[in-house]
Amino acid sequence: MLYSQLQETESLHALSDCLFEEELQTAVDLDSISISQLSRRLNGMNPDLFQRLFLDLVSQIHAKTHYTF
């Protein structure tokens, strides 16, 4: 799902199409994945994880760019 966010993938259909790329399949260790599987995985994921990841990345960017509020 992080890949989808970083690549600004528009939909689960588009993400499913991306997973047909051999390099990505190798990276995530999948032969294939259906849209329904993607949907179930997404629904089962805790959104707090993504929020913490996002906030950590923002914090790292601020530290490297010396950004102040």
URVEN-V134842 format. One record per helix or strand of 3 or more residues. SS is the DSSP state (a for helix, b for strand). FROM is the first residue (numbers start at 0). LEN is the number of residues. If there is no record, write none. Layout:
# URVEN-V134842
SS:FROM:LEN
SS:FROM:LEN
This chain:
# URVEN-V134842
a:1:5
a:11:7
a:21:7
a:34:10
a:46:19
